Each structure stands twice: as C-alpha cells, then as structure tokens.
Amino acid sequence: MKPSRIPAALALGIALALSGPALAQTFPSLTQTYDTHPVIATVVDSYPVYSAESGGKKRVCKNVRVPIYRKPPPDQQAGNVIAGAIIGGTLGQIVTGNKNGATAGAVIGGIAGANKNQERIVGYKTERRCHTTKKKGKKHLLYYESQVRIDGQIYRIRTGNSFDPGDRVRLYMPN
C-alpha cells in the first residue's frame, strides 16, 4: 500500500471495527482484531461516492426592454383609409387609363391605408422580469468504494482514499 493511503486505511479500519461484530464477520477489515487473519487483496476497481444534495430553487430577475404599442386615433384611422383609396384610385387610373383600373387602385389603396391602422411601436420601456430555476446542488465526496479480490471472491471496502486497479492491499478476514 502506498504511504499516503495508510491514514485513510486506518480510518476505515476503525470505522469498520466500530460498526459492529456482524459486519466484521462477513467482510474484510483494514484492522487486525483477535479473531482475524491477514490476507493480501488485489484492487479490481475504485471509484468516488458523492452526496446527492438537492440544489433547491432560485429566483432569477433581469431588466428587459419592452416595446410600447399604440393604434392611431380613430379620426386618423378613417383618414388613412380614405387617403389610401384616393391615392390608389388616382394611380390605378393613370397606370391603366380606364375607370376599372381606378376602381381596383382605390380598393388596393384603401386596404393599404387600413394597414396603417395597425398597432405601431411608439417607444420602449424597461420592465423587470423574473422566473424560477433550479439551482445546482454541490456534491461532497463521502468516500471511495473499492472492489478487491481475495481468493477469487470480490468484496467491497470503503476508504478515505482511492486505490488504483492492481494495487495490493493488506486486509484482515474473520477466522
């Protein structure tokens, strides 16, 4: 075992020894007791285990520019339609040279004038808009779980440090 892993191995051994006789009888331990014998285990895998803390929710607000819409006043709306019809009729008669063209031009001009009655953007204002989002929770390292092989059997142990696959670790098995 690497020297930097000895404190973690001792801490785990103490935790396992304090966790009760039932656990010590079925799993290998990192500490020797009166009813155990030493074995050399080969590390198969080791990975960190993190807490699963919920992040909760947070409120996010920002200022946005919002357009201000207005319709023209009613007297101007009628004027837009009439002006469009007159201009369209005049242009229609000039282009086609007959009264049918003037009629078609007046209809098209009236429609164009009515389109001017749509709401228009007359300015902008700043509004504060808010929404709720999920916060990311912070994960905390709880321990490293390692799988070790002893005499063809796979066991799991927990330590404060990870082991590398292939490392050889001295453990104690119940008699």
Rosetta constraint file for C-alpha pairs under 8 A:
AtomPair CA 1 CA 5 HARMONIC 6.82 0.50
AtomPair CA 1 CA 6 HARMONIC 7.26 0.50
AtomPair CA 1 CA 167 HARMONIC 7.10 0.50
AtomPair CA 1 CA 168 HARMONIC 6.42 0.50
AtomPair CA 1 CA 169 HARMONIC 5.64 0.50
AtomPair CA 1 CA 170 HARMONIC 7.57 0.50
AtomPair CA 2 CA 6 HARMONIC 7.05 0.50
AtomPair CA 5 CA 9 HARMONIC 6.12 0.50
AtomPair CA 5 CA 161 HARMONIC 6.22 0.50
AtomPair CA 6 CA 10 HARMONIC 6.10 0.50
AtomPair CA 7 CA 11 HARMONIC 6.16 0.50
AtomPair CA 8 CA 12 HARMONIC 6.18 0.50
AtomPair CA 8 CA 159 HARMONIC 5.87 0.50
AtomPair CA 8 CA 160 HARMONIC 4.74 0.50
AtomPair CA 8 CA 161 HARMONIC 5.85 0.50
AtomPair CA 9 CA 13 HARMONIC 6.06 0.50
AtomPair CA 9 CA 30 HARMONIC 6.22 0.50
AtomPair CA 9 CA 159 HARMONIC 6.07 0.50
AtomPair CA 9 CA 160 HARMONIC 7.17 0.50
AtomPair CA 9 CA 161 HARMONIC 7.85 0.50
AtomPair CA 10 CA 14 HARMONIC 6.19 0.50
AtomPair CA 10 CA 30 HARMONIC 6.76 0.50
AtomPair CA 10 CA 31 HARMONIC 7.03 0.50
AtomPair CA 11 CA 15 HARMONIC 6.24 0.50
AtomPair CA 11 CA 159 HARMONIC 7.58 0.50
AtomPair CA 11 CA 160 HARMONIC 7.47 0.50
AtomPair CA 12 CA 16 HARMONIC 6.05 0.50
AtomPair CA 12 CA 30 HARMONIC 6.83 0.50
AtomPair CA 12 CA 158 HARMONIC 6.64 0.50
AtomPair CA 12 CA 159 HARMONIC 5.35 0.50
AtomPair CA 12 CA 160 HARMONIC 7.05 0.50
AtomPair CA 13 CA 17 HARMONIC 6.02 0.50
AtomPair CA 13 CA 29 HARMONIC 5.89 0.50
AtomPair CA 13 CA 30 HARMONIC 4.47 0.50
AtomPair CA 13 CA 31 HARMONIC 4.88 0.50
AtomPair CA 14 CA 18 HARMONIC 6.15 0.50
AtomPair CA 14 CA 31 HARMONIC 7.04 0.50
AtomPair CA 15 CA 19 HARMONIC 6.12 0.50
AtomPair CA 16 CA 20 HARMONIC 7.47 0.50
AtomPair CA 16 CA 23 HARMONIC 7.35 0.50
AtomPair CA 16 CA 24 HARMONIC 6.92 0.50
AtomPair CA 16 CA 29 HARMONIC 6.58 0.50
AtomPair CA 16 CA 30 HARMONIC 7.96 0.50
AtomPair CA 17 CA 21 HARMONIC 7.62 0.50
AtomPair CA 17 CA 24 HARMONIC 6.70 0.50
AtomPair CA 17 CA 29 HARMONIC 7.55 0.50
AtomPair CA 17 CA 31 HARMONIC 7.45 0.50
AtomPair CA 19 CA 23 HARMONIC 6.77 0.50
AtomPair CA 19 CA 24 HARMONIC 7.94 0.50
AtomPair CA 20 CA 24 HARMONIC 6.71 0.50
AtomPair CA 21 CA 25 HARMONIC 6.17 0.50
AtomPair CA 22 CA 26 HARMONIC 6.74 0.50
AtomPair CA 23 CA 27 HARMONIC 6.12 0.50
AtomPair CA 24 CA 28 HARMONIC 6.89 0.50
AtomPair CA 24 CA 29 HARMONIC 6.72 0.50
AtomPair CA 24 CA 174 HARMONIC 6.79 0.50
AtomPair CA 25 CA 173 HARMONIC 7.84 0.50
AtomPair CA 25 CA 174 HARMONIC 5.38 0.50
AtomPair CA 26 CA 174 HARMONIC 7.22 0.50
AtomPair CA 27 CA 155 HARMONIC 7.04 0.50
AtomPair CA 27 CA 156 HARMONIC 7.97 0.50
AtomPair CA 27 CA 173 HARMONIC 6.91 0.50
AtomPair CA 27 CA 174 HARMONIC 7.61 0.50
AtomPair CA 28 CA 155 HARMONIC 7.53 0.50
AtomPair CA 28 CA 157 HARMONIC 7.63 0.50
AtomPair CA 28 CA 171 HARMONIC 6.08 0.50
AtomPair CA 28 CA 172 HARMONIC 5.44 0.50
AtomPair CA 28 CA 173 HARMONIC 4.66 0.50
AtomPair CA 28 CA 174 HARMONIC 7.01 0.50
AtomPair CA 29 CA 157 HARMONIC 7.97 0.50
AtomPair CA 29 CA 171 HARMONIC 5.58 0.50
AtomPair CA 29 CA 172 HARMONIC 5.02 0.50
AtomPair CA 29 CA 173 HARMONIC 6.40 0.50
AtomPair CA 30 CA 170 HARMONIC 7.11 0.50
AtomPair CA 30 CA 171 HARMONIC 4.83 0.50
AtomPair CA 30 CA 172 HARMONIC 5.94 0.50
AtomPair CA 31 CA 171 HARMONIC 7.04 0.50
AtomPair CA 31 CA 172 HARMONIC 6.33 0.50
AtomPair CA 32 CA 36 HARMONIC 6.14 0.50
AtomPair CA 32 CA 37 HARMONIC 7.28 0.50
AtomPair CA 32 CA 38 HARMONIC 7.51 0.50
AtomPair CA 32 CA 172 HARMONIC 5.79 0.50
AtomPair CA 35 CA 174 HARMONIC 5.93 0.50
AtomPair CA 35 CA 175 HARMONIC 5.59 0.50
AtomPair CA 36 CA 172 HARMONIC 5.64 0.50
AtomPair CA 36 CA 173 HARMONIC 5.19 0.50
AtomPair CA 36 CA 174 HARMONIC 4.28 0.50
AtomPair CA 36 CA 175 HARMONIC 5.02 0.50
AtomPair CA 37 CA 172 HARMONIC 5.27 0.50
AtomPair CA 37 CA 173 HARMONIC 5.47 0.50
AtomPair CA 37 CA 174 HARMONIC 6.49 0.50
AtomPair CA 37 CA 175 HARMONIC 6.29 0.50
AtomPair CA 38 CA 170 HARMONIC 6.74 0.50
AtomPair CA 38 CA 171 HARMONIC 5.76 0.50
AtomPair CA 38 CA 172 HARMONIC 4.42 0.50
AtomPair CA 38 CA 173 HARMONIC 6.37 0.50
AtomPair CA 39 CA 150 HARMONIC 7.47 0.50
AtomPair CA 39 CA 170 HARMONIC 5.86 0.50
AtomPair CA 39 CA 171 HARMONIC 5.40 0.50
AtomPair CA 39 CA 172 HARMONIC 5.85 0.50
AtomPair CA 39 CA 173 HARMONIC 6.83 0.50
AtomPair CA 40 CA 150 HARMONIC 7.05 0.50
AtomPair CA 40 CA 168 HARMONIC 6.42 0.50
AtomPair CA 40 CA 169 HARMONIC 5.67 0.50
AtomPair CA 40 CA 170 HARMONIC 4.69 0.50
AtomPair CA 40 CA 171 HARMONIC 6.16 0.50
AtomPair CA 41 CA 148 HARMONIC 5.82 0.50
AtomPair CA 41 CA 149 HARMONIC 5.45 0.50
AtomPair CA 41 CA 150 HARMONIC 5.03 0.50
AtomPair CA 41 CA 168 HARMONIC 5.58 0.50
AtomPair CA 41 CA 169 HARMONIC 5.15 0.50
AtomPair CA 41 CA 170 HARMONIC 6.23 0.50
AtomPair CA 41 CA 171 HARMONIC 6.70 0.50
AtomPair CA 42 CA 148 HARMONIC 5.35 0.50
AtomPair CA 42 CA 149 HARMONIC 5.21 0.50
AtomPair CA 42 CA 150 HARMONIC 6.93 0.50
AtomPair CA 42 CA 165 HARMONIC 7.69 0.50
AtomPair CA 42 CA 166 HARMONIC 5.81 0.50
AtomPair CA 42 CA 167 HARMONIC 5.80 0.50
AtomPair CA 42 CA 168 HARMONIC 4.62 0.50
AtomPair CA 42 CA 169 HARMONIC 6.31 0.50
AtomPair CA 43 CA 146 HARMONIC 6.92 0.50
AtomPair CA 43 CA 147 HARMONIC 5.97 0.50
AtomPair CA 43 CA 148 HARMONIC 4.34 0.50
AtomPair CA 43 CA 149 HARMONIC 6.42 0.50
AtomPair CA 43 CA 163 HARMONIC 6.92 0.50
AtomPair CA 43 CA 164 HARMONIC 6.79 0.50
AtomPair CA 43 CA 165 HARMONIC 4.99 0.50
AtomPair CA 43 CA 166 HARMONIC 5.20 0.50
AtomPair CA 43 CA 167 HARMONIC 5.29 0.50
AtomPair CA 43 CA 168 HARMONIC 6.24 0.50
AtomPair CA 43 CA 169 HARMONIC 7.24 0.50
AtomPair CA 44 CA 146 HARMONIC 7.39 0.50
AtomPair CA 44 CA 147 HARMONIC 5.36 0.50
AtomPair CA 44 CA 148 HARMONIC 5.32 0.50
AtomPair CA 44 CA 149 HARMONIC 6.66 0.50
AtomPair CA 44 CA 165 HARMONIC 4.96 0.50
AtomPair CA 44 CA 166 HARMONIC 6.32 0.50
AtomPair CA 45 CA 146 HARMONIC 5.49 0.50
AtomPair CA 45 CA 147 HARMONIC 5.13 0.50
AtomPair CA 45 CA 148 HARMONIC 7.20 0.50
AtomPair CA 45 CA 163 HARMONIC 7.71 0.50
AtomPair CA 45 CA 164 HARMONIC 7.04 0.50
AtomPair CA 45 CA 165 HARMONIC 5.27 0.50
AtomPair CA 46 CA 144 HARMONIC 6.56 0.50
AtomPair CA 46 CA 145 HARMONIC 5.63 0.50
AtomPair CA 46 CA 146 HARMONIC 4.03 0.50
AtomPair CA 46 CA 147 HARMONIC 6.31 0.50
AtomPair CA 46 CA 162 HARMONIC 5.85 0.50
AtomPair CA 46 CA 163 HARMONIC 5.81 0.50
AtomPair CA 46 CA 164 HARMONIC 6.58 0.50
AtomPair CA 46 CA 165 HARMONIC 6.99 0.50
AtomPair CA 47 CA 144 HARMONIC 5.48 0.50
AtomPair CA 47 CA 145 HARMONIC 5.59 0.50
AtomPair CA 47 CA 146 HARMONIC 6.46 0.50
AtomPair CA 47 CA 162 HARMONIC 6.73 0.50
AtomPair CA 48 CA 141 HARMONIC 6.86 0.50
AtomPair CA 48 CA 142 HARMONIC 7.62 0.50
AtomPair CA 48 CA 143 HARMONIC 6.01 0.50
AtomPair CA 48 CA 144 HARMONIC 4.32 0.50
AtomPair CA 48 CA 145 HARMONIC 6.28 0.50
AtomPair CA 48 CA 162 HARMONIC 7.31 0.50
AtomPair CA 49 CA 141 HARMONIC 6.07 0.50
AtomPair CA 49 CA 142 HARMONIC 5.69 0.50
AtomPair CA 49 CA 143 HARMONIC 5.53 0.50
AtomPair CA 49 CA 144 HARMONIC 5.79 0.50
AtomPair CA 49 CA 145 HARMONIC 6.87 0.50
AtomPair CA 50 CA 139 HARMONIC 5.87 0.50
AtomPair CA 50 CA 140 HARMONIC 5.31 0.50
AtomPair CA 50 CA 141 HARMONIC 4.45 0.50
AtomPair CA 50 CA 142 HARMONIC 5.24 0.50
AtomPair CA 50 CA 143 HARMONIC 7.30 0.50
AtomPair CA 51 CA 139 HARMONIC 5.48 0.50
AtomPair CA 51 CA 140 HARMONIC 5.32 0.50
AtomPair CA 51 CA 141 HARMONIC 6.46 0.50
AtomPair CA 51 CA 142 HARMONIC 6.25 0.50
AtomPair CA 52 CA 137 HARMONIC 7.85 0.50
AtomPair CA 52 CA 139 HARMONIC 6.25 0.50
AtomPair CA 53 CA 137 HARMONIC 5.51 0.50
AtomPair CA 53 CA 138 HARMONIC 6.38 0.50
AtomPair CA 53 CA 139 HARMONIC 6.32 0.50
AtomPair CA 54 CA 136 HARMONIC 7.47 0.50
AtomPair CA 54 CA 137 HARMONIC 5.11 0.50
AtomPair CA 54 CA 138 HARMONIC 7.90 0.50
AtomPair CA 55 CA 134 HARMONIC 6.71 0.50
AtomPair CA 55 CA 135 HARMONIC 4.69 0.50
AtomPair CA 55 CA 136 HARMONIC 4.76 0.50
AtomPair CA 55 CA 137 HARMONIC 3.61 0.50
AtomPair CA 55 CA 138 HARMONIC 7.09 0.50
AtomPair CA 56 CA 134 HARMONIC 5.92 0.50
AtomPair CA 56 CA 135 HARMONIC 5.57 0.50
AtomPair CA 56 CA 136 HARMONIC 7.64 0.50
AtomPair CA 56 CA 137 HARMONIC 7.41 0.50
AtomPair CA 57 CA 132 HARMONIC 6.60 0.50
AtomPair CA 57 CA 133 HARMONIC 5.61 0.50
AtomPair CA 57 CA 134 HARMONIC 4.38 0.50
AtomPair CA 57 CA 135 HARMONIC 5.28 0.50
AtomPair CA 58 CA 132 HARMONIC 5.67 0.50
AtomPair CA 58 CA 133 HARMONIC 5.52 0.50
AtomPair CA 58 CA 134 HARMONIC 6.14 0.50
AtomPair CA 58 CA 135 HARMONIC 6.04 0.50
AtomPair CA 59 CA 130 HARMONIC 6.75 0.50
AtomPair CA 59 CA 131 HARMONIC 5.77 0.50
AtomPair CA 59 CA 132 HARMONIC 4.43 0.50
AtomPair CA 59 CA 133 HARMONIC 6.33 0.50
AtomPair CA 60 CA 130 HARMONIC 5.51 0.50
AtomPair CA 60 CA 131 HARMONIC 5.52 0.50
AtomPair CA 60 CA 132 HARMONIC 6.06 0.50
AtomPair CA 60 CA 133 HARMONIC 7.13 0.50
AtomPair CA 61 CA 128 HARMONIC 6.68 0.50
AtomPair CA 61 CA 129 HARMONIC 5.57 0.50
AtomPair CA 61 CA 130 HARMONIC 4.09 0.50
AtomPair CA 61 CA 131 HARMONIC 6.55 0.50
AtomPair CA 62 CA 128 HARMONIC 5.66 0.50
AtomPair CA 62 CA 129 HARMONIC 5.68 0.50
AtomPair CA 62 CA 130 HARMONIC 6.54 0.50
AtomPair CA 63 CA 126 HARMONIC 6.33 0.50
AtomPair CA 63 CA 127 HARMONIC 5.58 0.50
AtomPair CA 63 CA 128 HARMONIC 4.44 0.50
AtomPair CA 63 CA 129 HARMONIC 6.27 0.50
AtomPair CA 64 CA 126 HARMONIC 5.58 0.50
AtomPair CA 64 CA 127 HARMONIC 5.52 0.50
AtomPair CA 64 CA 128 HARMONIC 6.34 0.50
AtomPair CA 64 CA 129 HARMONIC 7.03 0.50
AtomPair CA 65 CA 124 HARMONIC 6.20 0.50
AtomPair CA 65 CA 125 HARMONIC 5.65 0.50
AtomPair CA 65 CA 126 HARMONIC 4.62 0.50
AtomPair CA 65 CA 127 HARMONIC 6.45 0.50
AtomPair CA 66 CA 124 HARMONIC 5.45 0.50
AtomPair CA 66 CA 125 HARMONIC 5.38 0.50
AtomPair CA 66 CA 126 HARMONIC 6.08 0.50
AtomPair CA 66 CA 127 HARMONIC 6.81 0.50
AtomPair CA 67 CA 121 HARMONIC 6.09 0.50
AtomPair CA 67 CA 122 HARMONIC 7.57 0.50
AtomPair CA 67 CA 123 HARMONIC 5.93 0.50
AtomPair CA 67 CA 124 HARMONIC 4.39 0.50
AtomPair CA 67 CA 125 HARMONIC 6.46 0.50
AtomPair CA 68 CA 121 HARMONIC 5.51 0.50
AtomPair CA 68 CA 122 HARMONIC 5.79 0.50
AtomPair CA 68 CA 123 HARMONIC 5.21 0.50
AtomPair CA 68 CA 124 HARMONIC 5.36 0.50
AtomPair CA 68 CA 125 HARMONIC 6.90 0.50
AtomPair CA 69 CA 119 HARMONIC 5.70 0.50
AtomPair CA 69 CA 120 HARMONIC 5.21 0.50
AtomPair CA 69 CA 121 HARMONIC 4.55 0.50
AtomPair CA 69 CA 122 HARMONIC 5.91 0.50
AtomPair CA 69 CA 123 HARMONIC 7.54 0.50
AtomPair CA 70 CA 119 HARMONIC 5.07 0.50
AtomPair CA 70 CA 120 HARMONIC 5.53 0.50
AtomPair CA 70 CA 121 HARMONIC 6.62 0.50
AtomPair CA 70 CA 122 HARMONIC 6.61 0.50
AtomPair CA 71 CA 117 HARMONIC 6.30 0.50
AtomPair CA 71 CA 118 HARMONIC 6.08 0.50
AtomPair CA 71 CA 119 HARMONIC 4.43 0.50
AtomPair CA 71 CA 120 HARMONIC 6.37 0.50
AtomPair CA 72 CA 76 HARMONIC 6.13 0.50
AtomPair CA 72 CA 77 HARMONIC 6.21 0.50
AtomPair CA 72 CA 117 HARMONIC 6.13 0.50
AtomPair CA 72 CA 118 HARMONIC 7.86 0.50
AtomPair CA 72 CA 119 HARMONIC 7.43 0.50
AtomPair CA 73 CA 77 HARMONIC 6.36 0.50
AtomPair CA 74 CA 78 HARMONIC 6.64 0.50
AtomPair CA 75 CA 79 HARMONIC 6.44 0.50
AtomPair CA 76 CA 80 HARMONIC 6.09 0.50
AtomPair CA 77 CA 81 HARMONIC 6.62 0.50
AtomPair CA 77 CA 114 HARMONIC 7.14 0.50
AtomPair CA 77 CA 116 HARMONIC 7.77 0.50
AtomPair CA 77 CA 117 HARMONIC 5.56 0.50
AtomPair CA 78 CA 82 HARMONIC 6.28 0.50
AtomPair CA 79 CA 83 HARMONIC 5.85 0.50
AtomPair CA 80 CA 84 HARMONIC 5.99 0.50
AtomPair CA 80 CA 110 HARMONIC 7.84 0.50
AtomPair CA 80 CA 113 HARMONIC 4.67 0.50
AtomPair CA 80 CA 114 HARMONIC 6.33 0.50
AtomPair CA 80 CA 116 HARMONIC 6.77 0.50
AtomPair CA 80 CA 117 HARMONIC 7.29 0.50
AtomPair CA 81 CA 85 HARMONIC 6.19 0.50
AtomPair CA 81 CA 109 HARMONIC 7.59 0.50
AtomPair CA 81 CA 110 HARMONIC 4.78 0.50
AtomPair CA 81 CA 111 HARMONIC 7.02 0.50
AtomPair CA 81 CA 112 HARMONIC 7.48 0.50
AtomPair CA 81 CA 113 HARMONIC 4.31 0.50
AtomPair CA 81 CA 114 HARMONIC 5.11 0.50
AtomPair CA 82 CA 86 HARMONIC 6.22 0.50
AtomPair CA 82 CA 110 HARMONIC 6.44 0.50
AtomPair CA 82 CA 113 HARMONIC 7.31 0.50
AtomPair CA 83 CA 87 HARMONIC 6.11 0.50
AtomPair CA 83 CA 109 HARMONIC 7.85 0.50
AtomPair CA 83 CA 110 HARMONIC 7.48 0.50
AtomPair CA 83 CA 113 HARMONIC 6.85 0.50
AtomPair CA 84 CA 88 HARMONIC 5.86 0.50
AtomPair CA 84 CA 106 HARMONIC 7.20 0.50
AtomPair CA 84 CA 108 HARMONIC 7.92 0.50
AtomPair CA 84 CA 109 HARMONIC 4.20 0.50
AtomPair CA 84 CA 110 HARMONIC 4.67 0.50
AtomPair CA 84 CA 111 HARMONIC 7.36 0.50
AtomPair CA 84 CA 112 HARMONIC 6.18 0.50
AtomPair CA 84 CA 113 HARMONIC 4.54 0.50
AtomPair CA 84 CA 114 HARMONIC 7.89 0.50
AtomPair CA 85 CA 89 HARMONIC 5.88 0.50
AtomPair CA 85 CA 105 HARMONIC 7.22 0.50
AtomPair CA 85 CA 106 HARMONIC 4.11 0.50
AtomPair CA 85 CA 107 HARMONIC 6.12 0.50
AtomPair CA 85 CA 108 HARMONIC 7.13 0.50
AtomPair CA 85 CA 109 HARMONIC 4.42 0.50
AtomPair CA 85 CA 110 HARMONIC 4.17 0.50
AtomPair CA 85 CA 111 HARMONIC 7.83 0.50
AtomPair CA 85 CA 113 HARMONIC 7.32 0.50
AtomPair CA 86 CA 90 HARMONIC 6.14 0.50
AtomPair CA 86 CA 106 HARMONIC 6.07 0.50
AtomPair CA 86 CA 109 HARMONIC 7.20 0.50
AtomPair CA 86 CA 110 HARMONIC 7.93 0.50
AtomPair CA 87 CA 91 HARMONIC 6.17 0.50
AtomPair CA 87 CA 105 HARMONIC 7.94 0.50
AtomPair CA 87 CA 106 HARMONIC 7.15 0.50
AtomPair CA 87 CA 109 HARMONIC 6.46 0.50
AtomPair CA 88 CA 92 HARMONIC 5.89 0.50
AtomPair CA 88 CA 102 HARMONIC 7.28 0.50
AtomPair CA 88 CA 104 HARMONIC 7.91 0.50
AtomPair CA 88 CA 105 HARMONIC 4.25 0.50
AtomPair CA 88 CA 106 HARMONIC 4.50 0.50
AtomPair CA 88 CA 107 HARMONIC 7.25 0.50
AtomPair CA 88 CA 108 HARMONIC 6.34 0.50
AtomPair CA 88 CA 109 HARMONIC 4.17 0.50
AtomPair CA 88 CA 110 HARMONIC 7.31 0.50
AtomPair CA 89 CA 93 HARMONIC 6.19 0.50
AtomPair CA 89 CA 101 HARMONIC 7.39 0.50
AtomPair CA 89 CA 102 HARMONIC 4.19 0.50
AtomPair CA 89 CA 103 HARMONIC 5.89 0.50
AtomPair CA 89 CA 104 HARMONIC 7.00 0.50
AtomPair CA 89 CA 105 HARMONIC 4.35 0.50
AtomPair CA 89 CA 106 HARMONIC 3.87 0.50
AtomPair CA 89 CA 107 HARMONIC 7.57 0.50
AtomPair CA 89 CA 109 HARMONIC 7.08 0.50
AtomPair CA 90 CA 94 HARMONIC 6.26 0.50
AtomPair CA 90 CA 102 HARMONIC 6.13 0.50
AtomPair CA 90 CA 105 HARMONIC 7.23 0.50
AtomPair CA 90 CA 106 HARMONIC 7.57 0.50
AtomPair CA 91 CA 95 HARMONIC 6.04 0.50
AtomPair CA 91 CA 102 HARMONIC 7.10 0.50
AtomPair CA 91 CA 105 HARMONIC 6.51 0.50
AtomPair CA 92 CA 96 HARMONIC 6.03 0.50
AtomPair CA 92 CA 97 HARMONIC 7.75 0.50
AtomPair CA 92 CA 101 HARMONIC 4.69 0.50
AtomPair CA 92 CA 102 HARMONIC 4.36 0.50
AtomPair CA 92 CA 103 HARMONIC 7.30 0.50
AtomPair CA 92 CA 104 HARMONIC 6.68 0.50
AtomPair CA 92 CA 105 HARMONIC 4.34 0.50
AtomPair CA 92 CA 106 HARMONIC 7.28 0.50
AtomPair CA 93 CA 97 HARMONIC 4.97 0.50
AtomPair CA 93 CA 98 HARMONIC 5.45 0.50
AtomPair CA 93 CA 99 HARMONIC 6.09 0.50
AtomPair CA 93 CA 100 HARMONIC 7.64 0.50
AtomPair CA 93 CA 101 HARMONIC 5.12 0.50
AtomPair CA 93 CA 102 HARMONIC 4.23 0.50
AtomPair CA 93 CA 105 HARMONIC 7.43 0.50
AtomPair CA 94 CA 98 HARMONIC 7.89 0.50
AtomPair CA 94 CA 102 HARMONIC 7.86 0.50
AtomPair CA 95 CA 101 HARMONIC 7.48 0.50
AtomPair CA 96 CA 101 HARMONIC 5.37 0.50
AtomPair CA 96 CA 102 HARMONIC 7.80 0.50
AtomPair CA 97 CA 101 HARMONIC 7.06 0.50
AtomPair CA 98 CA 102 HARMONIC 6.69 0.50
AtomPair CA 99 CA 103 HARMONIC 6.24 0.50
AtomPair CA 100 CA 104 HARMONIC 6.28 0.50
AtomPair CA 101 CA 105 HARMONIC 5.94 0.50
AtomPair CA 102 CA 106 HARMONIC 6.02 0.50
AtomPair CA 103 CA 107 HARMONIC 6.33 0.50
AtomPair CA 104 CA 108 HARMONIC 6.22 0.50
AtomPair CA 105 CA 109 HARMONIC 5.87 0.50
AtomPair CA 106 CA 110 HARMONIC 5.97 0.50
AtomPair CA 107 CA 111 HARMONIC 6.33 0.50
AtomPair CA 108 CA 112 HARMONIC 6.26 0.50
AtomPair CA 109 CA 113 HARMONIC 6.08 0.50
AtomPair CA 110 CA 114 HARMONIC 6.12 0.50
AtomPair CA 111 CA 115 HARMONIC 6.27 0.50
AtomPair CA 112 CA 116 HARMONIC 6.77 0.50
AtomPair CA 113 CA 117 HARMONIC 7.19 0.50
AtomPair CA 114 CA 118 HARMONIC 7.60 0.50
AtomPair CA 143 CA 158 HARMONIC 6.39 0.50
AtomPair CA 143 CA 159 HARMONIC 5.85 0.50
AtomPair CA 143 CA 160 HARMONIC 5.24 0.50
AtomPair CA 143 CA 161 HARMONIC 7.29 0.50
AtomPair CA 144 CA 158 HARMONIC 5.57 0.50
AtomPair CA 144 CA 159 HARMONIC 5.27 0.50
AtomPair CA 144 CA 160 HARMONIC 5.95 0.50
AtomPair CA 144 CA 161 HARMONIC 6.03 0.50
AtomPair CA 144 CA 162 HARMONIC 5.47 0.50
AtomPair CA 145 CA 156 HARMONIC 6.69 0.50
AtomPair CA 145 CA 157 HARMONIC 5.80 0.50
AtomPair CA 145 CA 158 HARMONIC 4.58 0.50
AtomPair CA 145 CA 159 HARMONIC 6.54 0.50
AtomPair CA 145 CA 162 HARMONIC 7.52 0.50
AtomPair CA 146 CA 156 HARMONIC 5.57 0.50
AtomPair CA 146 CA 157 HARMONIC 5.35 0.50
AtomPair CA 146 CA 158 HARMONIC 6.22 0.50
AtomPair CA 146 CA 159 HARMONIC 7.69 0.50
AtomPair CA 146 CA 162 HARMONIC 7.23 0.50
AtomPair CA 146 CA 163 HARMONIC 7.06 0.50
AtomPair CA 147 CA 154 HARMONIC 6.40 0.50
AtomPair CA 147 CA 155 HARMONIC 5.57 0.50
AtomPair CA 147 CA 156 HARMONIC 4.51 0.50
AtomPair CA 147 CA 157 HARMONIC 6.45 0.50
AtomPair CA 148 CA 154 HARMONIC 5.57 0.50
AtomPair CA 148 CA 155 HARMONIC 5.33 0.50
AtomPair CA 148 CA 156 HARMONIC 6.23 0.50
AtomPair CA 148 CA 157 HARMONIC 7.49 0.50
AtomPair CA 149 CA 153 HARMONIC 5.45 0.50
AtomPair CA 149 CA 154 HARMONIC 4.58 0.50
AtomPair CA 149 CA 155 HARMONIC 6.36 0.50
AtomPair CA 150 CA 154 HARMONIC 6.50 0.50
AtomPair CA 150 CA 155 HARMONIC 7.54 0.50
AtomPair CA 163 CA 167 HARMONIC 6.58 0.50
